[in-house]
């Protein structure tokens, strides 16, 4: 079963993802799905090794208590 997931990302990152999507022939949704499948199983697909920066992020949000309201406040402060 497929379920919709909304992600909030920087505009530049979204544009880069779309360009990569066009080059790779995969949708952005498929790229995200592939990434989640990769980190879930810890099995590396040849040519998709995790960079040190991405590897350092694994588990970084475990136990996070940030809410959508926190995110909205952050954006309001950032773009004042």
N, C-alpha and C positions, 0 to 999 in steps of 0.2 A: 504494500500500500504506500502510495506517495502522499506526503503531507507538505503543505506550504510552510516555508521558513522565511522570515523577514530578517535581513541583516542590515545593520547600520554601519556603513563604511565611508571613509573619506572619498570624496568625488574623484580625486586623482587615482586612487586605488581601483575604483570601479571602472574607470576608463581603461586603465592598464589591463584589468581582468578581461574586459570586453575585447581589447586588441589581441590579447593572448588567446582568447576563446576563438576568435576568427582565424588566427594562424593555426591553431591546433585542430580546428574542425569539431571541437566539443563545445557544448553550451556552458555558460558560467555555472549553471546548476549542476551539470555533470562534473565540472572541475571541483566544485565544493564537495560533491558527493564522493568523488574519488579520494579527496584529501581526508574526509572523515573516515572512510573505509580504511585508508592507510594507517591512520593513527589509532584506530580501534583495534586492529589486528597486530600492529607492530611488524607486519610483514612488508618488506620493501620490494617494490616493483622495480626491475632494472631501470636505471636512469632517473629514478624519483627519490633518491636519497635525501633525507632531511638535512637542511643546513643547520649549523650550530645555533643560529638565532631561532629558527622554528623549533628545534629540539628543546631549547631552553624554555619555550613557552608551554610545552605540554604539561598539563596539570596546574597551570598558573591560576586558573579561575576556580579551582576546586574549593568549595566552601565560601565562595564570594557571596556577599549579601547586597550587592549593588542592585538597585531597582531602576525601573524606567524613569521614575521621578528624579532619581539621582542623575541619570544621563541627561534629562531635560535641563536640570539646573546647571549642569556642566556646560551644555551648549549655550544657555543664556548668558552665563558668565564669560564664556570664550568669545562670543560674538557681540558683546556690548560695545 
